[in-house]
Amino acid sequence: MLEATKHGIVEFIEKMKVVRPCLLLAIDSDSRGIFSYAILYRRVKIFNFIYGLEETREHITSLKDKFNNNLLHLAGMPAPPSELVRRSGAALQMQRELQWFQRIDHPIVKRT
């Protein structure tokens, strides 16, 4: 699930939600789950899919990783270089990063 999120394979995530919904709660050794990966790797479709799931939204958005980072912290981290090279020019990259952070800066995300 985490690898599918990392690579942006939203169809896999959607199908696995039907077959094994508990897999939406998978986490890595840093206590980061699918929602965290969607933010870190800038996977908008997966972010929107997970965010749209009312039954898991509050649980997923309240999580912190083992470094005590919440979702806003993760959104503020630089995008992976593989994502940045897809956008030409520093101004466009900065604009996209700002848009991403604004998308994450939502009242449902608990700030501490």
N, C-alpha and C positions, 0 to 999 in steps of 0.2 A: 504494500500500500504506500509506504513511504517512497520507494523508488519510483512508483507510478506517478506520485505527486511531484517528485523532483523533476521528472521528465515531462510533466504536463499531460499525462494520459488520463483525461477526465472520464472517458468512456469506461475504463477499467474500474475506477473509483465508483462510478454510478452502478455498475453491474455487481460489484462486490458488496455494495450497500444493501442490495436486494437479497443476495445469497447469504452473506455473513455480516450483518450490521455492526457486530462487535468489533470488526476490524477497523472501523472508523476511529477507534480509540487506541490504535497501535502507536507506540512511542519508541524512540531510539534511546541510546545510552545517555543522551543529554537531556532526556525527558521532553523531547520535542515530538509533537504529533503531526498529523496531516495538515491541520490548519497552520501550524508553525512553518512547515515546509512550504506550503502554498505562499506564505508571506515571504519567507527567505528567498525563494526561487522565483518570486513574482509570477505565480501561476494564477492569473485572474479567473479563469474558468473554474478551476478547482476551489479557489477562495469563494466565489459566488455560490457554487454548489454546496459547500459545507456551511457557509453562512446562511443559506436558505433552509437548512434543516433545523426547524424549531426545536425538535426533541433533543438535539445535542448542542445547540448553539451556546447556551449559557455555560454548560460544562466546559466546552472546548475553549471559549473565549476567556475563561477565568484562569486558565492554566499558566504556570510559569515553568521555565526550564530549570535545569540544575544550577544555572548561573544567576537565578532569580530574575531573568528577563521575562517581561510580559510581551504581548503581541506588538505593542507600540515600540518597544525596544527593538524587536526583530525587524519591524518595518523601517526603523531608522538605520539599520545596518546597511552597508553598501550591497548592491546587487552583485551576484556572481559575475565575473568578467565575461562569461559566455552570454549573459543577457545584455550586458552593456555594449558589446560589439555589434549587436543587432541594430542599434540605433546610432546613426552617424552624427557626429558632432557633440561636443560637450554640453552645449545649451539644450539640445534635445534630450540627452541623457538626464540632465539635471531636472528638466521639466517632467519627464516620466517618473523619476524618483519622487519628486514632490507630489505628483498626482497620486502615486501609490500610497505615500504616507498619509495624505488627506483621506483616502478611501478607508484606511485602517483606523483613523482617528474618529471613532464613532462611539456614541454613548454606551453601546452594549459592551465595549471593551473596558474592563475595569482598570482604572489607573491607581497605582499605589506609590 
